[in-house]
Amino acid sequence: MARVYNFSAGPAVLPEEVLREAADEMMDYQGSGQSVMEMSHRSKVYDNIIKEAEADLRELMNIPDNYKVLFLQGGASQFFAEVPMNLMKNKKAAYVITGQWAKKAFAEAKIYGEAVEVASSADKTFSYIPDCSDLDIPEDADYVYICENNTIYGTKFKTLPNTKGHLLVSDISSCFLSEPIDVTKYGVVYGGVQKNVGPAGVVIAIIREDLITDDVLPGTPTMLKWKTQADADSLYNTPPCYNIYICGKVFKWLKKMGGLSVMKERNEEKAKILYDFLDESKMFTGTVVKEDRSIMNVPFVTGDADLDAKFVKEATAAGFVNLKGHRTVGGMRASIYNAMPKEGVIKLVEFMKNFEKENTK
Ligand SMILES: *Cc1c(COP(=O)(O)O)cnc(C)c1O
């Protein structure tokens, strides 16, 4: 079996144990005589799968009872529209612009109301997180929106913005389950699962109950109204059954690993190996200011586009794949999500050291 070290930003590496289990259950899920792909979403056996997935996620994230967990479709990109549709009572919201995904969410919100940019790090190619301790938030803003871990630029909010009493909405797609979070600090926290949790096709949204109402913007499609989904326990229509099943397996794997505090330690340890090397290397440099570095997505450059390309090509041939940086940043990016073993990062750094030696005169 030739598995590579996959540094993709998403869809991304999944735990091998989960993939093996899914393979074992492919033809006959626990004596049902069917694959999970083939069974009715209204069956008892599937109901157990989705209920157990939710219960395990609640336990992992310590989600309070007054928050609903929704398994949705449409990707994080569709959720960009769902946020204003469901929350813009005053048709006004504040956005912190820290990269492409925040920009896209901001642009989407503008379709539905007045979206105000209250901070941005666009001036330095989103290589830092702006100071959000004293934002000029309009009094009547319905919420403050952030993208907590910036997948493309490799920055992460280490402290949440001071929202001055406003609701906080956060896109945690690329740091979902990478470390513990305090759910009570948010009104809505959500993410596409294909970065750190499971196969593409599911968005998990954790929403404070009082925010789920019939009072949505006129014209909001039934499917995009959170109340529809909440009232039906995410089974209003056919959900992405198989993908939710795999997410459930990842939750069990995370519990077995020791939970999110243990994952945080592991992730910090992995990231440190890579950042320490970037800090000492004469060829490779990280692109993000130290205090805002993500422990999930690590962009770096050599400063020479041809050398970058050579590195990506040789790394790929050596079994370190998907290291090419986002087209808007160039260079390289190593995404080192939960399922990337420490060994993968150590070996990548060894490879980088050798590359540096061989390409320095
Ligand atoms: C990938 C990503 C998205 C977009 O996700 P889709 O599911 O493809 O719509 C949004 N936000 C962040 C932070 C991401 O990393």
The ligand as an SDF file (V2000), in Angstrom:
LIG
                    3D

 15 15  0  0  0  0  0  0  0  0999 V2000
  -12.4390   25.8990    2.4220 C   0  0  0  0  0  0  0  0  0  0  0  0
  -13.0000   26.9970    3.2070 C   0  0  0  0  0  0  0  0  0  0  0  0
  -14.2440   27.5630    2.8950 C   0  0  0  0  0  0  0  0  0  0  0  0
  -15.0590   27.1470    1.7090 C   0  0  0  0  0  0  0  0  0  0  0  0
  -15.5660   25.8700    1.8620 O   0  0  0  0  0  0  0  0  0  0  0  0
  -16.5370   25.1880    0.8140 P   0  0  0  0  0  0  0  0  0  0  0  0
  -17.0910   24.0590    1.6050 O   0  0  0  0  0  0  0  0  0  0  0  0
  -15.7070   24.7630   -0.3410 O   0  0  0  0  0  0  0  0  0  0  0  0
  -17.5780   26.1680    0.4300 O   0  0  0  0  0  0  0  0  0  0  0  0
  -14.7110   28.5690    3.7100 C   0  0  0  0  0  0  0  0  0  0  0  0
  -14.0170   29.0010    4.7800 N   0  0  0  0  0  0  0  0  0  0  0  0
  -12.8170   28.4740    5.0950 C   0  0  0  0  0  0  0  0  0  0  0  0
  -12.0830   28.9770    6.3010 C   0  0  0  0  0  0  0  0  0  0  0  0
  -12.2750   27.4530    4.3320 C   0  0  0  0  0  0  0  0  0  0  0  0
  -11.0800   26.9390    4.6570 O   0  0  0  0  0  0  0  0  0  0  0  0
  1  2  1  0
  2  3  1  0
  2 14  2  0
  3  4  1  0
  3 10  2  0
  4  5  1  0
  5  6  1  0
  6  7  2  0
  6  8  1  0
  6  9  1  0
 10 11  1  0
 11 12  2  0
 12 13  1  0
 12 14  1  0
 14 15  1  0
M  END
$$$$
